[in-house]
Amino acid sequence: MIKALLNGLLSIITSLLNIFLLPINALLENVFPDMSNAISTFNTFVNTYIGGTLSYFFSILPPIFRNLLVLWFTFVIAYYGIYYTYTGIIKIWSIIQKIKFW
């Protein structure tokens, strides 16, 4: 019974928020352009011009070096991903601590 009441209450709140935020949503949709065409064009460019060149370049390299190169790039991407995530969380936490009023 309580679950049904809470679900009904939350659906009413959601519909009211959708009604009140509809102008802001429409404004944001019209201000920012649709990027799907640009992403598709970039994807086609990479597959057409860069993909074949990289494939040829990697076919020249010995297999052990290719595996080490992939392992190194994986490590570098993971390291910088973790590093920037950590620094971002620390900065967000310090901003939250400065904003707190209690």
Secondary structure, 3 states (H helix, E strand, C coil): CHHHHHHHHHHHHHHHHHHHHHHHHHHHHHHCCCCHHHHHHHHHHHHHHHHHHHHHHHHHCCHHHHHHHHHHHHHHHHHHHHHHHHHHHHHHHHHHHHHCCC
